[in-house]
Amino acid sequence: MIQCFVKNEIKSSFAEGTQPKLLSASNIHVDYAHHTRIMHNHSDRCELLFVRNGASRYVIDHQVFPIKKGDMVITNCGTLHDDLLEQQDNVAYYSIAIDHLQIPGLPENHLIAESVRPVFPTGEHYNVFNGLFRSIYELLVSNEPGIEETCNYLMLSVLSLVLKIANQADTENTETSQSSMIMDIRQYLDRKYMNDLSLQSISNEFHISTYYLAHIFKEETGYSPMNYIIRRRIGEAQSLLITTRRTITDIASQVGFSNPNNFNIQFQKQVGLSPRAYRKTYTIPGLGDQKNEEPHQP
């Protein structure tokens, strides 16, 4: 028998008196990957995404990161993120959503500082992470009584190992190349996307011409201002469809569509499914309180 001993006292990575809570686990594979998860953020959770196969591109806070098998992707609370799955190559990944995460020196539900690169390889720890994420997801899907506690402990193991790797890796982030004006416009649209905005009203807000606004915004972000607004609305609608029981009409209104028919048309165009079909496809019924679940898409 070969026996290994714990050499040092265990020191918690979390603020004293706090413990993170697992909210959901997601499983994305090739059968689901053609339905894009459009730009969105979460005000109440941090998310970890583990790429178990393939490659793609992922947008975090408007920076594009290539991701590949074995990479860990971290999105802090309030950080915009967006799958660019039109660039995917047989990509498959797990993700988990976490609340009540308090790391000393960081805001609530922030796992890493803003200066740290949010994508990094797990290297020799691939099999450990793959097993942990798979176990969390499969146990939650089993819906066994009391299984949430087991999954929460598995999630703590994931967090502990992620922090160890992140602190050892060279993960310094790069500065965004967007101009200060574009950043200001983007932040304005992120706050006001649910309002009745037009190219003219945005131009008036920033005292520039509509032509100049449309030109520089698309040049630096890849989207026209109005297309950006639509994607923000649809991305938030996706979250509401799979994490709440609100009606589709209510969700359409909340994200800024006054006409439910227009919402349905835009949703189908951007995602590839109707809102009703999307909710049915990406929600597993019977797994507790649906408002805290995102069982398939992160």
C-alpha positions, 0 to 999 in steps of 0.5 A: 500500500502506498499512502499519501498524507496531507502535508499542510493545513487546509486554508480556505480560498473563500472569505471567512464565513462564506461558501459558494453555492452551485446554481446549475450545470450545463452540457453543450455538445455538437447536437446543440452547438448550432443554436448560438448563445448570444451575448449576455451577462449575469448579475447574480452568478459567476460561470466556469466553462470547461472545453472538453473537445473541439475548438471555437471562439468565445467573446468575453467583455468584447475581446475574442479568445480562441478556445480549444480542448482542455481550456477553462473559461471564466466569466465573472458576474456582470461580464458580457460573453458571447459564443461565436459558434459559427467558428466552432469545430466539433466543440463540446463543453461543460459549464457551471454557474455559481452564486455566493462566491466571495474571494478576498479582495474581489467583488462578489461572484468574481473568481479572478481579477479583471487584469487576469486573462479569463481563458487558460489551459488546464494541461495535466489536470484535464482528466480531473476537470472532465471527471468533476464537471461530468459528475456534477452534471450527471448527478444533477440530471439524476435528480436524486434526493439530496444530491445537491450537497454532493454536487456542491462539494464537487463544485468546491473542488473545481474552484479550488483547483481553478484558483491554483492553476490561475495563480500559477499560470501566466494569465495577464490580460491584454488591453482592449483595442477599442477606442474610448468613444466606442467603449462609451457607446457600447456601455451606453447600449448595454445599459439602454438596450431595452429602451426604444433606441434609434441610430439618430437618438444614439448619435444625438446622445454622443453628438456625432453624425449617424454615418460616423456612428455606424461606420466606427462602431461596426469597424471596431465591434463587427456589428452595426449599432442596431444589430448590437442592440438586437443581439443584446436583447436576444441574448438576455431573452435566452437567459430569461427563457431558460431561467424563469417561468415568464411568458414569452410575451412578457420576456419580449417586452422586458428586453425591448420588443414592443411587438411579440411577432417581431421578437419571434422573427428576430429570435428565430433569425439570430438563434435558429429556433423559435422562443418556445422551441428554444425554451423546450429544447434547453430546459430539463423539466422537473429539476427543482426551481427552474428560475435557478437553472440553465441545464444546457446552455451557459 
